Amino acid sequence: SLARCEHTVVNIGQEDAPRLITCVKASQGFDWNQEIFLPSYVDHEFENLERKHEPVQDIILTDEECAALLPQ
């Protein structure tokens, strides 16, 4: 049989690096430890991602900008 495995590495150990914004808590009947997916070298204090409040950024587009985003 053939198998395919893909993964994405996100370095969250630096201040200007991308942030991990999604998490999986329960899947296939198992509760996953969310900290286990962080690399061991990351000096990062774990926060519960489900209860963390992030600032909301408003993105305002004009009608012309919206039209330019969609295929004609």
Secondary structure by P-SEA (a helix, b strand, c coil): cbbbbbbbbbcccccccccccccccccccccccccccccccccccccccccbbbbbbbbbbcaaaaaaaccc
